[in-house]
Amino acid sequence: MLRKLSWSAMTLLAIGVGAYAAAALFSDVLRTPFVQNLFTLRPLAIGAHLAGGTVALVLGAFQVNSKLRQRKLPMHRWFGRIYVGAVLVAGIAGLVLAVNSTGGLVANLGFGMMATLWLTTTSAAFWHIRNGNVAEHRVWMLRSYALTLAAVTLRIYLPLSQIYGIEFIAAYQAIAWLCWVPNLFIVDWLVLKHTR
């Protein structure tokens, strides 16, 4: 029951953030000033990041559900291919955005490391499934999706930091790391250690 509720909450958050990202991709009215500035400075990179990230975020939620995967294996395989392509697009764009991200070197390194690990974990998952190693594919795909969910955790931490009156740059530098490091920790220590 708890597992089903956790998956449902994660999926609703993923769809919500994905819907916002898709809306921001097509409507400048719905963009925050921060996102609008990125469209002004690096339109191709932010467009690719939002498009690929939206697809990865929404599809990934259904990919990690074991019951759906078992019932719809051919669909899982096709969605998996689309997910990998989406992460490649969004991850490469994320690297471009990370180089000049707001917050200086601390944020550059945080977001750059996240994009690098996102591409690496997804590539490892793809490599393992191509070589027939389903167990390792699952492990690496869970890590990949934990990094995809940084889109959700970032959008939780940013408003919280503003509510608590933390200066934007200081908050953004911390969030460049906090949006993904705990996600990986949760997957590796609280999920994978009980399933290996």
TIRO-2110 file (N, C-alpha, C; in Angstrom, 1 decimal):
// TIRO-2110
0.8, -1.2, 0.0, N, 1, A
0.0, 0.0, 0.0, CA, 1, A
0.9, 1.3, 0.0, C, 1, A
1.9, 1.3, 0.9, N, 2, A
2.8, 2.4, 1.0, CA, 2, A
3.5, 2.6, -0.3, C, 2, A
3.9, 1.5, -0.9, N, 3, A
4.7, 1.6, -2.2, CA, 3, A
3.8, 2.2, -3.3, C, 3, A
2.5, 1.8, -3.3, N, 4, A
1.6, 2.2, -4.3, CA, 4, A
1.3, 3.7, -4.2, C, 4, A
1.2, 4.2, -2.9, N, 5, A
1.0, 5.6, -2.6, CA, 5, A
2.2, 6.4, -3.0, C, 5, A
3.4, 5.9, -2.7, N, 6, A
4.6, 6.6, -3.0, CA, 6, A
4.8, 6.8, -4.5, C, 6, A
4.5, 5.7, -5.3, N, 7, A
4.5, 5.7, -6.7, CA, 7, A
3.5, 6.7, -7.3, C, 7, A
2.3, 6.7, -6.7, N, 8, A
1.2, 7.6, -7.2, CA, 8, A
1.6, 9.1, -6.9, C, 8, A
2.2, 9.4, -5.7, N, 9, A
2.6, 10.7, -5.4, CA, 9, A
3.7, 11.2, -6.3, C, 9, A
4.7, 10.3, -6.5, N, 10, A
5.8, 10.6, -7.4, CA, 10, A
5.3, 10.9, -8.9, C, 10, A
4.4, 10.0, -9.3, N, 11, A
3.9, 10.2, -10.7, CA, 11, A
3.1, 11.5, -10.9, C, 11, A
2.3, 11.8, -9.9, N, 12, A
1.5, 13.1, -10.0, CA, 12, A
2.5, 14.3, -10.0, C, 12, A
3.5, 14.3, -9.1, N, 13, A
4.5, 15.4, -9.1, CA, 13, A
5.2, 15.4, -10.5, C, 13, A
5.6, 14.3, -11.0, N, 14, A
6.3, 14.2, -12.3, CA, 14, A
5.4, 14.8, -13.4, C, 14, A
4.2, 14.4, -13.4, N, 15, A
3.3, 14.8, -14.5, CA, 15, A
3.0, 16.3, -14.3, C, 15, A
2.9, 16.8, -13.1, N, 16, A
2.7, 18.2, -12.8, CA, 16, A
3.8, 19.1, -13.3, C, 16, A
5.1, 18.7, -12.9, N, 17, A
6.2, 19.4, -13.3, CA, 17, A
6.4, 19.3, -14.9, C, 17, A
6.2, 18.1, -15.4, N, 18, A
6.3, 17.9, -16.8, CA, 18, A
5.3, 18.8, -17.6, C, 18, A
4.1, 18.9, -17.1, N, 19, A
3.1, 19.8, -17.7, CA, 19, A
3.5, 21.2, -17.7, C, 19, A
4.1, 21.7, -16.5, N, 20, A
4.6, 23.1, -16.5, CA, 20, A
5.7, 23.3, -17.5, C, 20, A
6.6, 22.3, -17.6, N, 21, A
7.8, 22.5, -18.5, CA, 21, A
7.3, 22.5, -19.9, C, 21, A
6.3, 21.7, -20.3, N, 22, A
5.8, 21.7, -21.6, CA, 22, A
5.1, 23.0, -21.9, C, 22, A
4.3, 23.5, -20.9, N, 23, A
3.6, 24.8, -21.1, CA, 23, A
4.6, 25.9, -21.3, C, 23, A
5.7, 25.9, -20.5, N, 24, A
6.7, 27.0, -20.6, CA, 24, A
7.5, 26.9, -21.9, C, 24, A
7.6, 25.7, -22.4, N, 25, A
8.2, 25.5, -23.7, CA, 25, A
7.5, 26.3, -24.8, C, 25, A
6.1, 26.3, -24.8, N, 26, A
5.3, 26.8, -25.8, CA, 26, A
4.7, 28.2, -25.6, C, 26, A
4.7, 28.6, -24.3, N, 27, A
4.0, 29.8, -24.0, CA, 27, A
4.9, 30.7, -23.1, C, 27, A
5.3, 31.9, -23.6, N, 28, A
6.2, 32.7, -22.8, CA, 28, A
5.4, 33.4, -21.7, C, 28, A
4.1, 33.4, -21.8, N, 29, A
3.3, 34.0, -20.7, CA, 29, A
3.4, 33.1, -19.4, C, 29, A
3.6, 31.8, -19.6, N, 30, A
3.7, 30.9, -18.4, CA, 30, A
5.1, 30.8, -17.9, C, 30, A
6.1, 31.4, -18.5, N, 31, A
7.5, 31.3, -18.0, CA, 31, A
7.7, 32.3, -16.9, C, 31, A
8.5, 31.8, -15.9, N, 32, A
9.0, 32.7, -14.9, CA, 32, A
10.0, 33.7, -15.5, C, 32, A
10.3, 34.8, -14.9, N, 33, A
11.3, 35.7, -15.5, CA, 33, A
12.7, 34.9, -15.6, C, 33, A
13.0, 34.0, -14.7, N, 34, A
14.2, 33.3, -14.8, CA, 34, A
14.3, 32.4, -16.0, C, 34, A
13.2, 31.7, -16.3, N, 35, A
13.1, 30.8, -17.5, CA, 35, A
13.1, 31.6, -18.7, C, 35, A
12.4, 32.8, -18.7, N, 36, A
12.3, 33.6, -19.9, CA, 36, A
13.7, 34.1, -20.2, C, 36, A
14.5, 34.5, -19.2, N, 37, A
15.9, 34.9, -19.4, CA, 37, A
16.7, 33.8, -20.1, C, 37, A
16.5, 32.6, -19.7, N, 38, A
17.2, 31.4, -20.4, CA, 38, A
16.8, 31.3, -21.8, C, 38, A
15.5, 31.6, -22.1, N, 39, A
15.1, 31.5, -23.5, CA, 39, A
15.7, 32.7, -24.3, C, 39, A
15.9, 33.8, -23.7, N, 40, A
16.6, 34.9, -24.4, CA, 40, A
18.1, 34.6, -24.7, C, 40, A
18.7, 34.0, -23.7, N, 41, A
20.2, 33.8, -23.8, CA, 41, A
20.5, 32.5, -24.5, C, 41, A
19.8, 31.4, -24.3, N, 42, A
20.1, 30.1, -24.9, CA, 42, A
18.9, 29.4, -25.3, C, 42, A
18.2, 29.9, -26.3, N, 43, A
16.9, 29.3, -26.6, CA, 43, A
16.9, 27.8, -27.0, C, 43, A
17.9, 27.4, -27.8, N, 44, A
18.0, 26.1, -28.3, CA, 44, A
18.3, 25.1, -27.1, C, 44, A
19.2, 25.5, -26.2, N, 45, A
19.5, 24.6, -25.1, CA, 45, A
18.4, 24.5, -24.1, C, 45, A
17.7, 25.6, -23.7, N, 46, A
16.6, 25.5, -22.8, CA, 46, A
15.4, 24.8, -23.4, C, 46, A
15.2, 25.0, -24.7, N, 47, A
14.1, 24.3, -25.4, CA, 47, A
14.3, 22.8, -25.4, C, 47, A
15.5, 22.4, -25.8, N, 48, A
15.9, 21.0, -25.8, CA, 48, A
15.8, 20.4, -24.4, C, 48, A
16.3, 21.1, -23.4, N, 49, A
16.2, 20.6, -22.0, CA, 49, A
14.8, 20.4, -21.5, C, 49, A
13.9, 21.4, -21.8, N, 50, A
12.5, 21.3, -21.4, CA, 50, A
11.8, 20.2, -22.1, C, 50, A
12.0, 20.1, -23.4, N, 51, A
11.3, 19.1, -24.2, CA, 51, A
11.8, 17.7, -23.8, C, 51, A
13.1, 17.4, -23.8, N, 52, A
13.6, 16.1, -23.5, CA, 52, A
13.3, 15.8, -22.0, C, 52, A
13.4, 16.8, -21.1, N, 53, A
13.1, 16.6, -19.7, CA, 53, A
11.7, 16.2, -19.5, C, 53, A
10.8, 16.9, -20.2, N, 54, A
9.3, 16.6, -20.0, CA, 54, A
9.0, 15.1, -20.4, C, 54, A
9.5, 14.7, -21.5, N, 55, A
9.3, 13.3, -22.0, CA, 55, A
9.9, 12.3, -21.0, C, 55, A
11.1, 12.6, -20.6, N, 56, A
11.8, 11.6, -19.6, CA, 56, A
11.1, 11.6, -18.3, C, 56, A
10.7, 12.7, -17.8, N, 57, A
10.0, 12.8, -16.5, CA, 57, A
8.7, 12.0, -16.5, C, 57, A
7.9, 12.2, -17.5, N, 58, A
6.6, 11.6, -17.5, CA, 58, A
6.7, 10.1, -17.9, C, 58, A
7.4, 9.8, -18.9, N, 59, A
7.6, 8.4, -19.3, CA, 59, A
8.3, 7.6, -18.2, C, 59, A
9.3, 8.1, -17.6, N, 60, A
10.1, 7.4, -16.6, CA, 60, A
9.2, 7.0, -15.4, C, 60, A
8.2, 7.8, -15.1, N, 61, A
7.4, 7.4, -13.9, CA, 61, A
6.7, 6.0, -14.2, C, 61, A
6.3, 5.8, -15.4, N, 62, A
5.6, 4.6, -15.8, CA, 62, A
6.6, 3.4, -16.0, C, 62, A
7.8, 3.8, -16.4, N, 63, A
8.8, 2.8, -16.6, CA, 63, A
9.2, 2.1, -15.4, C, 63, A
9.2, 2.8, -14.2, N, 64, A
9.7, 2.2, -13.0, CA, 64, A
8.7, 1.4, -12.3, C, 64, A
7.4, 1.4, -12.8, N, 65, A
6.4, 0.7, -12.1, CA, 65, A
6.4, -0.8, -12.6, C, 65, A
6.8, -1.7, -11.6, N, 66, A
7.0, -3.1, -12.0, CA, 66, A
5.8, -3.8, -12.5, C, 66, A
4.6, -3.5, -12.0, N, 67, A
3.4, -4.1, -12.5, CA, 67, A
3.1, -3.7, -13.9, C, 67, A
3.2, -2.4, -14.2, N, 68, A
3.0, -2.0, -15.6, CA, 68, A
4.0, -2.6, -16.5, C, 68, A
5.2, -2.7, -16.1, N, 69, A
6.3, -3.2, -16.9, CA, 69, A
6.0, -4.7, -17.2, C, 69, A
5.6, -5.5, -16.3, N, 70, A
5.3, -6.9, -16.5, CA, 70, A
4.1, -7.1, -17.4, C, 70, A
3.1, -6.3, -17.3, N, 71, A
1.9, -6.4, -18.1, CA, 71, A
2.1, -5.9, -19.5, C, 71, A
2.9, -4.9, -19.7, N, 72, A
3.1, -4.3, -21.0, CA, 72, A
4.5, -4.2, -21.5, C, 72, A
5.2, -5.4, -21.5, N, 73, A
6.6, -5.4, -21.8, CA, 73, A
7.0, -4.8, -23.2, C, 73, A
6.3, -5.1, -24.3, N, 74, A
6.6, -4.4, -25.5, CA, 74, A
6.5, -2.9, -25.5, C, 74, A
5.5, -2.4, -24.8, N, 75, A
5.4, -0.9, -24.6, CA, 75, A
6.5, -0.4, -23.7, C, 75, A
6.9, -1.2, -22.7, N, 76, A
8.0, -0.8, -21.8, CA, 76, A
9.3, -0.6, -22.6, C, 76, A
9.5, -1.5, -23.6, N, 77, A
10.7, -1.4, -24.4, CA, 77, A
10.7, -0.2, -25.3, C, 77, A
9.5, 0.1, -25.9, N, 78, A
9.5, 1.3, -26.7, CA, 78, A
9.6, 2.6, -25.9, C, 78, A
8.9, 2.6, -24.8, N, 79, A
9.0, 3.8, -23.9, CA, 79, A
10.4, 3.9, -23.4, C, 79, A
11.1, 2.8, -23.2, N, 80, A
12.5, 2.9, -22.7, CA, 80, A
13.4, 3.5, -23.8, C, 80, A
13.2, 3.2, -25.0, N, 81, A
14.0, 3.8, -26.1, CA, 81, A
13.7, 5.3, -26.2, C, 81, A
12.5, 5.6, -26.1, N, 82, A
12.1, 7.1, -26.1, CA, 82, A
12.7, 7.8, -24.9, C, 82, A
12.6, 7.2, -23.7, N, 83, A
13.2, 7.8, -22.5, CA, 83, A
14.7, 8.0, -22.7, C, 83, A
15.4, 7.0, -23.2, N, 84, A
16.9, 7.2, -23.4, CA, 84, A
17.2, 8.3, -24.4, C, 84, A
16.4, 8.4, -25.5, N, 85, A
16.6, 9.5, -26.4, CA, 85, A
16.3, 10.9, -25.8, C, 85, A
15.2, 10.9, -25.0, N, 86, A
14.9, 12.2, -24.3, CA, 86, A
16.0, 12.6, -23.3, C, 86, A
16.5, 11.7, -22.6, N, 87, A
17.6, 12.0, -21.6, CA, 87, A
18.8, 12.5, -22.4, C, 87, A
19.2, 11.9, -23.5, N, 88, A
20.3, 12.3, -24.3, CA, 88, A
20.1, 13.8, -24.7, C, 88, A
19.0, 14.1, -25.2, N, 89, A
18.7, 15.5, -25.6, CA, 89, A
18.7, 16.4, -24.5, C, 89, A
18.0, 16.1, -23.4, N, 90, A
17.9, 17.0, -22.2, CA, 90, A
19.2, 17.1, -21.5, C, 90, A
20.0, 15.9, -21.4, N, 91, A
21.2, 15.9, -20.7, CA, 91, A
22.3, 16.7, -21.3, C, 91, A
22.4, 16.6, -22.7, N, 92, A
23.4, 17.4, -23.4, CA, 92, A
23.1, 18.9, -23.3, C, 92, A
21.8, 19.2, -23.4, N, 93, A
21.4, 20.6, -23.3, CA, 93, A
21.6, 21.1, -21.8, C, 93, A
21.4, 20.2, -20.9, N, 94, A
21.7, 20.5, -19.5, CA, 94, A
23.2, 20.8, -19.2, C, 94, A
24.1, 20.1, -19.9, N, 95, A
25.5, 20.4, -19.8, CA, 95, A
25.8, 21.8, -20.4, C, 95, A
25.2, 22.2, -21.5, N, 96, A
25.3, 23.5, -22.1, CA, 96, A
24.8, 24.6, -21.1, C, 96, A
23.7, 24.4, -20.5, N, 97, A
23.1, 25.3, -19.6, CA, 97, A
23.9, 25.4, -18.3, C, 97, A
24.5, 24.3, -17.9, N, 98, A
25.3, 24.3, -16.6, CA, 98, A
26.5, 25.1, -16.7, C, 98, A
27.1, 25.2, -17.8, N, 99, A
28.4, 26.0, -17.9, CA, 99, A
28.1, 27.5, -17.6, C, 99, A
27.0, 28.0, -17.9, N, 100, A
26.7, 29.4, -17.6, CA, 100, A
25.5, 29.6, -16.7, C, 100, A
25.3, 28.6, -15.8, N, 101, A
24.1, 28.7, -14.9, CA, 101, A
24.3, 29.8, -13.9, C, 101, A
23.2, 30.4, -13.4, N, 102, A
23.2, 31.4, -12.3, CA, 102, A
23.8, 30.7, -11.1, C, 102, A
24.6, 31.5, -10.4, N, 103, A
25.2, 31.0, -9.1, CA, 103, A
26.7, 30.7, -9.2, C, 103, A
27.3, 30.9, -10.3, N, 104, A
28.7, 30.8, -10.4, CA, 104, A
29.2, 29.3, -10.4, C, 104, A
30.5, 29.2, -10.0, N, 105, A
31.1, 27.9, -10.1, CA, 105, A
30.4, 26.8, -9.3, C, 105, A
29.9, 27.1, -8.1, N, 106, A
29.3, 26.1, -7.3, CA, 106, A
28.1, 25.5, -8.0, C, 106, A
27.2, 26.4, -8.6, N, 107, A
26.1, 25.9, -9.3, CA, 107, A
26.5, 25.3, -10.7, C, 107, A
27.5, 25.8, -11.3, N, 108, A
28.0, 25.2, -12.6, CA, 108, A
28.4, 23.8, -12.3, C, 108, A
29.1, 23.5, -11.3, N, 109, A
29.6, 22.2, -11.0, CA, 109, A
28.4, 21.3, -10.5, C, 109, A
27.5, 21.8, -9.7, N, 110, A
26.4, 21.0, -9.3, CA, 110, A
25.5, 20.5, -10.5, C, 110, A
25.1, 21.5, -11.3, N, 111, A
24.3, 21.1, -12.4, CA, 111, A
25.1, 20.3, -13.5, C, 111, A
26.4, 20.7, -13.7, N, 112, A
27.2, 20.0, -14.6, CA, 112, A
27.4, 18.5, -14.2, C, 112, A
27.6, 18.3, -12.9, N, 113, A
27.8, 16.9, -12.4, CA, 113, A
26.5, 16.1, -12.6, C, 113, A
25.4, 16.8, -12.3, N, 114, A
24.1, 16.1, -12.4, CA, 114, A
23.8, 15.7, -13.9, C, 114, A
24.1, 16.6, -14.8, N, 115, A
23.9, 16.3, -16.2, CA, 115, A
24.8, 15.1, -16.7, C, 115, A
26.0, 15.2, -16.2, N, 116, A
27.0, 14.1, -16.6, CA, 116, A
26.5, 12.8, -16.1, C, 116, A
26.1, 12.8, -14.8, N, 117, A
25.6, 11.5, -14.2, CA, 117, A
24.3, 11.0, -14.8, C, 117, A
23.5, 12.0, -15.2, N, 118, A
22.2, 11.6, -15.8, CA, 118, A
22.5, 10.9, -17.1, C, 118, A
23.4, 11.4, -17.9, N, 119, A
23.8, 10.8, -19.2, CA, 119, A
24.5, 9.4, -18.9, C, 119, A
25.3, 9.4, -17.9, N, 120, A
26.1, 8.2, -17.6, CA, 120, A
25.2, 7.1, -17.1, C, 120, A
24.3, 7.4, -16.2, N, 121, A
23.5, 6.3, -15.6, CA, 121, A
22.5, 5.8, -16.7, C, 121, A
22.0, 6.7, -17.5, N, 122, A
21.1, 6.2, -18.6, CA, 122, A
21.8, 5.4, -19.6, C, 122, A
23.0, 5.8, -20.0, N, 123, A
23.8, 5.0, -20.9, CA, 123, A
24.1, 3.6, -20.3, C, 123, A
24.5, 3.6, -19.1, N, 124, A
24.8, 2.3, -18.4, CA, 124, A
23.5, 1.4, -18.4, C, 124, A
22.4, 2.0, -18.1, N, 125, A
21.1, 1.2, -18.1, CA, 125, A
20.9, 0.6, -19.5, C, 125, A
21.1, 1.5, -20.5, N, 126, A
20.9, 1.0, -21.9, CA, 126, A
21.9, -0.1, -22.3, C, 126, A
23.1, 0.1, -21.9, N, 127, A
24.2, -0.9, -22.2, CA, 127, A
23.8, -2.2, -21.6, C, 127, A
23.4, -2.2, -20.3, N, 128, A
23.1, -3.4, -19.6, CA, 128, A
21.9, -4.2, -20.3, C, 128, A
20.9, -3.5, -20.7, N, 129, A
19.7, -4.2, -21.3, CA, 129, A
20.1, -4.7, -22.7, C, 129, A
20.9, -4.0, -23.4, N, 130, A
21.4, -4.5, -24.7, CA, 130, A
22.2, -5.7, -24.6, C, 130, A
22.8, -5.9, -23.4, N, 131, A
23.6, -7.1, -23.1, CA, 131, A
22.9, -8.1, -22.3, C, 131, A
21.6, -8.0, -22.1, N, 132, A
20.8, -9.0, -21.5, CA, 132, A
20.8, -9.0, -20.0, C, 132, A
21.4, -8.0, -19.4, N, 133, A
21.5, -8.0, -17.9, CA, 133, A
20.4, -7.2, -17.3, C, 133, A
19.2, -7.8, -17.1, N, 134, A
18.0, -7.1, -16.7, CA, 134, A
18.2, -6.5, -15.3, C, 134, A
18.8, -7.3, -14.4, N, 135, A
18.9, -6.8, -13.0, CA, 135, A
19.8, -5.5, -12.9, C, 135, A
20.9, -5.5, -13.6, N, 136, A
21.7, -4.3, -13.6, CA, 136, A
21.1, -3.1, -14.4, C, 136, A
20.3, -3.5, -15.4, N, 137, A
19.6, -2.5, -16.2, CA, 137, A
18.6, -1.7, -15.2, C, 137, A
17.9, -2.5, -14.4, N, 138, A
16.9, -1.9, -13.5, CA, 138, A
17.6, -1.0, -12.5, C, 138, A
18.8, -1.4, -11.9, N, 139, A
19.5, -0.6, -11.0, CA, 139, A
19.9, 0.7, -11.6, C, 139, A
20.5, 0.7, -12.8, N, 140, A
21.0, 1.9, -13.4, CA, 140, A
19.8, 2.8, -13.9, C, 140, A
18.7, 2.2, -14.3, N, 141, A
17.5, 2.9, -14.7, CA, 141, A
16.9, 3.6, -13.5, C, 141, A
16.9, 3.0, -12.3, N, 142, A
16.4, 3.7, -11.1, CA, 142, A
17.3, 4.9, -10.8, C, 142, A
18.6, 4.7, -10.9, N, 143, A
19.5, 5.8, -10.7, CA, 143, A
19.2, 7.0, -11.7, C, 143, A
19.0, 6.6, -12.9, N, 144, A
18.8, 7.6, -14.0, CA, 144, A
17.5, 8.3, -13.6, C, 144, A
16.4, 7.6, -13.3, N, 145, A
15.2, 8.3, -13.0, CA, 145, A
15.2, 9.1, -11.7, C, 145, A
16.1, 8.7, -10.8, N, 146, A
16.3, 9.6, -9.6, CA, 146, A
16.9, 10.9, -10.0, C, 146, A
17.7, 10.9, -11.0, N, 147, A
18.3, 12.2, -11.5, CA, 147, A
17.3, 12.9, -12.3, C, 147, A
16.4, 12.2, -13.0, N, 148, A
15.3, 12.9, -13.8, CA, 148, A
14.4, 13.6, -12.8, C, 148, A
14.2, 13.0, -11.6, N, 149, A
13.3, 13.6, -10.6, CA, 149, A
13.9, 14.8, -10.0, C, 149, A
15.1, 15.2, -10.3, N, 150, A
15.7, 16.4, -9.8, CA, 150, A
14.8, 17.6, -10.3, C, 150, A
14.2, 17.4, -11.4, N, 151, A
13.3, 18.5, -11.9, CA, 151, A
12.1, 18.8, -10.9, C, 151, A
11.7, 17.7, -10.2, N, 152, A
10.7, 17.9, -9.2, CA, 152, A
11.2, 18.4, -7.9, C, 152, A
12.3, 17.9, -7.4, N, 153, A
12.9, 18.3, -6.2, CA, 153, A
13.4, 19.8, -6.2, C, 153, A
13.9, 20.1, -7.4, N, 154, A
14.3, 21.5, -7.6, CA, 154, A
13.1, 22.5, -7.4, C, 154, A
12.0, 22.1, -7.9, N, 155, A
10.8, 22.9, -7.9, CA, 155, A
10.1, 22.8, -6.5, C, 155, A
10.5, 22.0, -5.7, N, 156, A
10.1, 22.0, -4.3, CA, 156, A
11.0, 22.9, -3.4, C, 156, A
12.3, 22.7, -3.6, N, 157, A
13.3, 23.5, -2.8, CA, 157, A
13.3, 25.0, -3.1, C, 157, A
13.1, 25.3, -4.4, N, 158, A
13.2, 26.8, -4.7, CA, 158, A
12.1, 27.6, -4.0, C, 158, A
10.8, 27.2, -4.1, N, 159, A
9.8, 28.0, -3.3, CA, 159, A
10.0, 27.9, -1.8, C, 159, A
10.5, 26.8, -1.3, N, 160, A
10.7, 26.7, 0.1, CA, 160, A
11.8, 27.7, 0.5, C, 160, A
12.9, 27.8, -0.3, N, 161, A
14.0, 28.7, 0.1, CA, 161, A
13.5, 30.1, 0.0, C, 161, A
12.5, 30.5, -0.8, N, 162, A
12.0, 31.8, -0.9, CA, 162, A
11.1, 32.1, 0.3, C, 162, A
10.3, 31.1, 0.7, N, 163, A
9.4, 31.2, 1.9, CA, 163, A
10.2, 31.5, 3.1, C, 163, A
11.4, 30.8, 3.2, N, 164, A
12.2, 31.0, 4.4, CA, 164, A
13.2, 32.2, 4.3, C, 164, A
13.1, 32.9, 3.2, N, 165, A
13.8, 34.2, 3.0, CA, 165, A
15.3, 34.0, 2.7, C, 165, A
15.7, 32.8, 2.2, N, 166, A
17.1, 32.6, 1.8, CA, 166, A
17.4, 33.4, 0.5, C, 166, A
18.5, 34.0, 0.5, N, 167, A
18.9, 34.8, -0.7, CA, 167, A
19.0, 33.9, -1.9, C, 167, A
18.5, 34.4, -3.0, N, 168, A
18.3, 33.5, -4.2, CA, 168, A
19.6, 32.8, -4.6, C, 168, A
20.7, 33.6, -4.8, N, 169, A
21.9, 33.0, -5.3, CA, 169, A
22.4, 31.9, -4.3, C, 169, A
22.4, 32.2, -3.0, N, 170, A
22.9, 31.2, -2.0, CA, 170, A
22.0, 30.0, -2.1, C, 170, A
20.7, 30.2, -2.2, N, 171, A
19.8, 29.0, -2.3, CA, 171, A
20.0, 28.2, -3.6, C, 171, A
20.2, 28.9, -4.7, N, 172, A
20.4, 28.3, -6.0, CA, 172, A
21.7, 27.4, -6.0, C, 172, A
22.7, 28.0, -5.4, N, 173, A
24.0, 27.2, -5.3, CA, 173, A
23.8, 25.9, -4.5, C, 173, A
23.1, 26.0, -3.4, N, 174, A
22.8, 24.8, -2.7, CA, 174, A
21.9, 23.8, -3.4, C, 174, A
20.8, 24.4, -4.0, N, 175, A
19.9, 23.5, -4.7, CA, 175, A
20.4, 22.9, -5.9, C, 175, A
21.5, 23.4, -6.5, N, 176, A
22.2, 22.8, -7.6, CA, 176, A
22.7, 21.4, -7.3, C, 176, A
22.9, 21.2, -6.0, N, 177, A
23.4, 19.9, -5.5, CA, 177, A
22.2, 19.2, -4.8, C, 177, A
21.4, 19.9, -4.0, N, 178, A
20.4, 19.3, -3.2, CA, 178, A
19.3, 18.6, -4.0, C, 178, A
19.1, 19.1, -5.3, N, 179, A
18.0, 18.6, -6.1, CA, 179, A
18.3, 17.2, -6.6, C, 179, A
19.5, 16.8, -6.5, N, 180, A
19.8, 15.4, -7.1, CA, 180, A
20.6, 14.5, -6.2, C, 180, A
21.5, 15.0, -5.3, N, 181, A
22.3, 14.1, -4.5, CA, 181, A
21.4, 13.3, -3.5, C, 181, A
20.5, 13.9, -2.8, N, 182, A
19.6, 13.1, -2.0, CA, 182, A
18.8, 12.1, -2.7, C, 182, A
18.4, 12.4, -4.0, N, 183, A
17.6, 11.5, -4.8, CA, 183, A
18.4, 10.2, -5.0, C, 183, A
19.7, 10.4, -5.4, N, 184, A
20.6, 9.2, -5.6, CA, 184, A
20.8, 8.4, -4.3, C, 184, A
20.9, 9.1, -3.2, N, 185, A
21.1, 8.5, -1.9, CA, 185, A
19.9, 7.6, -1.6, C, 185, A
18.7, 8.2, -1.8, N, 186, A
17.5, 7.5, -1.5, CA, 186, A
17.4, 6.2, -2.3, C, 186, A
17.7, 6.3, -3.6, N, 187, A
17.6, 5.1, -4.5, CA, 187, A
18.6, 4.1, -4.0, C, 187, A
19.9, 4.5, -3.8, N, 188, A
20.9, 3.5, -3.5, CA, 188, A
20.8, 2.9, -2.1, C, 188, A
20.4, 3.7, -1.2, N, 189, A
20.4, 3.2, 0.2, CA, 189, A
19.1, 2.7, 0.7, C, 189, A
18.0, 3.3, 0.2, N, 190, A
16.7, 2.9, 0.8, CA, 190, A
15.9, 2.0, -0.2, C, 190, A
16.2, 2.0, -1.5, N, 191, A
15.5, 1.2, -2.4, CA, 191, A
16.4, 0.0, -2.8, C, 191, A
17.5, 0.3, -3.4, N, 192, A
18.3, -0.8, -4.0, CA, 192, A
18.9, -1.8, -3.0, C, 192, A
19.2, -1.3, -1.8, N, 193, A
19.8, -2.2, -0.8, CA, 193, A
18.8, -3.3, -0.3, C, 193, A
17.5, -3.0, -0.5, N, 194, A
16.5, -4.0, -0.1, CA, 194, A
16.0, -4.9, -1.3, C, 194, A
16.5, -4.6, -2.5, N, 195, A
16.1, -5.4, -3.6, CA, 195, A
17.2, -6.1, -4.3, C, 195, A
18.4, -6.0, -3.9, N, 196, A
19.6, -6.7, -4.5, CA, 196, A
19.8, -8.0, -3.9, C, 196, A
END
